[in-house]
Amino acid sequence: MDSPRARQLLDGFSGKRIVVIGDVMLDEYIWGQAGRISPEAPVIVVDAERHSQVPGGAANVVNNLCALGAVGVMFGVVGDDEAGRLLTQALADEGADTIGLLIETGRPTTRKTRVFAHSQQVVRVDHEHRGPIAKETTSSLLSLLGDVIVDADAILISDYQKGVLGSGVLEGAIAIAREQKKPVTGNLKPAAFPGRCPATVITMNIHEASLAVSGRQLTTREHINEVGFSILSRTGADNILITLGSQGLTLFSAGKTEPFHVNPRLVEVYDTAGAGDTVISTMTLALAAGASAFEAVELANDAAAQVVKKVGVATVTREEILAISQI
């Protein structure tokens, strides 16, 4: 893609409203030093020095969208607790619309607490309930989505297997998007689509693609291609995007007999955490801005190259994507 076209599409990100439906969570970090063993048990004692909290899961997808100049409209479930209130406020502070972030009484906000000593993670504590959300919550989410979708440019489904998509929300959201002729993308785990899942694009990494075919090892390009087209046929999606890490991105499209492959940008990789969120966010915005699926993959590849150069779960800007697309 030439630079003028990349700039045109990236400029088109501005102001787009993308509804994100999925599993939100609050990521907590406790940073400290360890120099002694507890007298109570054979474990290290971490002297906490600082504490931070950031939106995680589907909420991190919204952060990516906001960083790219769009408005992320968050649809998900939190508990009636302090973590839920902190998460809702953090998203609002980033410029997100939290109209679809519903409270389900009796269900805790998913919270992951990571403890670091000398910059090394020593333990993670999860507070969550992974069962399906209540039927009443599902009905409220889909009813509200039907109202909000009119002013949205696309729907993005972000699956972390915490229960939001396990009770008819996935099928309902895709049906609403298709009816309204809006692009619908999904960063989905294999367990989320045992059958038909006619999204515009479904993204997954190589490990998830393997799980989608009962754990078959995908050791060659021929294996990957066979599985990619198999998943495309089974789901009824328009496109399947498999991210291959250091080998780039491969897109499988309905009606095409050959995949479209994009080699990775040669950059120094510091951290791949959150790269999948950046890929799906960029690709969704590109489609909403009028890009073809192939152009959207190229921009997503450039965005991924920029985000893996940063430490920790991070976001990228349109300027950073444009800078690398010109190389």
N, C-alpha and C positions, 0 to 999 in steps of 0.2 A: 504494500500500500504506500502511495507517495505521501509526502508531508502535507500538501494542501488538503487531501482527503482525510488524513488523520486529524488535522486541526479542525476541519469542518465537523467531523463526528464528535470530537471531544468538546467542541463548543456547544454541540447539541445536548450534552449532558446537563447543562445548567438549567435548574428549575424543574427537571423531570421528577414526577412523583411515582415512586416505586413502592408498592405494598410488599412488605416482607412478612411472611407467615412462618412461624417456626418456634423452636425451643430456645427461649431466652435464658440467660443465666448471669449471675454476678461472679466475676473472677476476683478473688481476694488474694493479696500477696502480703506475707509477713517476712520482712528482711531483718536478719540479725547476725550475731556471732555465736559460735559454739566453742566452749573451752573446757567443759566439765561433763561428768556423767551424773545422772540423777541418782540420789541415794534411795529413791523409791523403787526404781527398776533399771535394768541395764540399757538405758537409752540416753542419748545426748540431750543436754539442756541448751535451748537456743535463747539467748538474751535478745529480745526483740528491740530493734532500733527504729524501724519505720513500718508503716502499714499503708497499702494502697488498694483501691477498688476500681475496676473498670468493667464496662459491659462486655459480656462474652456470648458465645454461641451465635444464635440468630441476631442478637443485639450487636455483635461485632460486624455483621454484614451491613446493618444500618449505619454504623460508624463509617464503613468504607464508602457507602453511597453518599453520605453527607460530605465526606472529604473530597469526593469527586464533583461536588457542586449540585447534587440532587437533593431531594427531600425524601428521606426514608420514612415510610408510614408503618409503624410497628404493630403487628398483630401477634399476640401470644398470650401466655398466662403467667401470672405471678401470684404469690401468696399474700395474705393480709399480714405482712411482717415487715420488719425494718429493711431486710434485703430487697424486698419488692419496691419499697419506697425509694431506696437509694438508687436502684436500677432505673426506675422510671424517671427520676430527676436527672440522672446522668445522661440518659438519652435525650431528654428535653434540652439539656445544656449543650448538646451537640447539634441542635437544630432539628431533631427528629420530631415527627408527629406521633404521639403515643395513644391516639384515639382507640386503637384496637388492642391495647394492652389491658386485658381483663383480669380481675382478681377472682380467684377461686378459693373460697373459704375452706380451710382444712387441708389445703395443699401447700406445701412450703415452696418458696421461690428457690429454684435450683441455684446452689451456691457452692463454688469450689474454692477451698482455701489452701493455698500452697505456701509452705514454710521453706525459706531459703536460709542457709547458713554459709557464710563466706561465698556467696553467689552460686551455691549449689543447692538444688532442691533436695530436701531430706524427707519430706512427707507431704501428701495431699489428703485433705479431708473433704469428702463430698456430703452435702446436705441436699437430698433430692427425693422425689417420688417419680418413678419411671412408668407407672401405669397410665392408661389412657385418661384424658381429662373427662370431666362429667359430660353427659349428654346435653345438659342444659347449657354448659359452656360452649360446646360445639355448635349448638343452634344459635347462640348469641354471636359467636364469631362469624359464622357464615351469613347470618342475617345482616350484620354490620358490614361485612365485605360486599354484599350485594349493593349496599348504598354507596360505599366509598369507591368502588371500582370504576364508577362512571367518570370520575375526575383523575383516575390513575393512568399512567402510561404503560405499566407492566406489573406483573405479580412475580415475586421471587419466593420460592419455598425453600426454607433452610432447615434441614433435618439433622437433629442430634440425638434422636431416639430417646427423648424424655417424655413422650406421651402426647404431645400436641397434635401430631399428625396421625395418631393411631386410632382415631374414632370417627372417621369419615371426613375430616377436615381436608385431607389431601385430595380426595376425589371431588369434594364439593368445590374447592378452590379452583381446580383445573376446569371443572364444568362451567363455573361462573366466568372465568377468564376467556374460555373458548366462546361462550355465548356472546360476550361483549367484544370479541375479536381483539383481545389484548394479548401480547406475548406473555407466556408463562414459563419461567425457568425453574429448575429444581436441582439443588445440591442435595441429592438423596442417598440414603443408605440402602443397600439391596433389600433389606427387610421391609422397606416402605413400599416397594412396587412388585409384589409377587405376580401380578398380572398386568393388565392394561394400565398405562399411565401416559396418556397422549399429550405430553407437554411440548412446548416449542423446543426446548433444550433441556436435557438432563445431564448433569456433570457428575463425574465420579473419578476417584483416583484408581491407579492400577490394582491396588489391593482390593478395593470395593468391587471393581469389575471382576476380579477373580472370585470373590464371594458370591457374586450374582450368578456364577455358573458352578456352584457347589465346590468352590475352592480350587478349581483347576489352575495349575501353574501356567502363567502366561510368560513364557521364556523367550519367545520369538515374535517378530513383527507379524508373521503369519497367524500365530495364535491370537494375538491382540486383535487383528483385523477380523478374524472369524468370530470372536466373542463380541466385538463391537457391533457387527451387523446382526448377530443373534439377539443381543439386548435391544437393538433398534426395532427389530421385527416383533419381539415379544411385548414390548411396552407400547408400541404404536406411536412413539414420540417422533417428532419431525427430525430431531438431531440428538445424537449421543456424543458427548465430549469426554474423552478419557485423558486425564492428566498423567503424564509419564515421568514426572520429576525431571531428572537431568536429561531425559530424552525428548522433552517438549510436550506438545499437545496434539491429539489426533481426533478429528471430527468425523463422525459417521452420519450421513444424511440420507433421508428417505428419497428413493429415486436415483441415487448415485451408486455406482458399482465399485468405486474406488474411494478410500478415505482421503480426507484433506489433512495433511500433516504439517505442523509448524515446528521447526527446530528451536530449541531454547536460545535465548540471548546468552552470550558468553560473559557472565558477570561473576564476581566473587560472592559466593553464597555464605551468609552469616547465620541465617535462621529461616527455616521454611514454615514456621508456625503461622497459621492464618492465611497462607498463600491461597488456599482453596476459596476462602471468603473473598479475597481480592479478585480472583478469576471470575467467579460467578457474578460479582457485583459489576465488574467492568463489562462483561459480556451482556448482561441484562440491559445496562444503560446504553450500550452500543446498539442493540436491537431496537430499543425504544427511540433512539435517535435516527433510525432509518438505515442502519448498517445491514449488510447481508450477513448470514451466519459465518461466512469465511472471513469477512472483515472484522466481525466481532471477536473471532478467535485470535486474530493477529493482535488486536488491541489488548485482549486479555493476556496474551503471552508477554507483551511489553510491560503490562502492569505487574505481572508476576515477577519479571526480572528485576523490577525496581523494589518490590516489597521484600524479596529474599535478601537484599543487601542490608536490611535493617534488623536490629536485634529485637526479639520479642514479637508479640502480635502487633502489627502496625498497619497503617493505611498508606495510600499513595495519592498524589494529586494529578490533575490533568496535565499540569506543566511537566511533571516528572515523566509521565507516559509519553508526551510529545517529544521530550528531549531524547529519549532512547529510541523512539520510532524514526528519528532523523539520522541515526547512525548507519 
